[in-house]
């Protein structure tokens, strides 16, 4: 999966470099501040994708003495960095648009037709890149790659704003070109906030999906020798999940037999659920089979 993420990232860098140069040139030649701002946004994608590549490589490193739980959360850190960079880029674009709209950057003139063409091309290319990267992110289960996909979607939306602003300016309302730059800023800031929230959810010890807890509960109860599930907790760790479970076994069993049951539960959980990075199993002796019904709160580990 690491190689899939890197392949997508290399393609993204190449496309964004060409697109950024094209849009920046079109913005200069057609005198469009909105298109220049959009080009800067695309250029920021190059830096963000390079950061994703670094994050994917580092996150794939094996556990070591200093990082016994692996390096998966590095992807979350990369996503946070991307969100901050994206927010700063949006703020810069918005500031430039406001200054131009207020006449602080000189007179505003209607952009040329080349800027309109560049906006249409950019929308098509960036929307394709969003779906391509999103599909790869789901296959690779990469948070950083998914963040980069949303970066592409924000760029497509910003190009749409640029298109509307340029079209309005050419229709006789030149102030709409810098106003479009401000609208682009809002789209960028929204995308940055979404990426940041997603990364934060994966960095804190939040429980895994409720459906996963239900499936785990059912699977564990099916294992030979397991009388009940006394406690079940899941913990999201970047794109992986840690499971802590306490099973109840017949109190008449000897220690070796109880340990074999625990080992069977451990192996089966990690074999059946590829999202589970580690399953920790504890054993409790029970004299009689208690009520197996569980509330949603118990299944969520709360």
Secondary structure, DSSP 8 states (H G I E B T S, - for coil): -HHHHHHHHHHHHHHHHHHHHHHHHHHHHTT-HHHHHHHHHHHHHHHHHHHHHHHHHHHTS---SS-TT-STTHHHHHHHHHHHHHHHHHHHHHHHHHHHHTTTTS------HHHHHHHHHHHHHHHHHHHHHHHHHHHHT-HHHHHHHHHHHHHHHHHHHHHHHHHHHHTT-THHHHHHHHHHHHHHHHHHHHHHHHHHHHHS-----HHHHHHHHHHHHTSTT--EEEEEEEEEETTEEEEEEEEEEETTS-HHHHHHHHHHHHHHHHHH-TTEEEEEEEEEEESS-------HHHHTT-
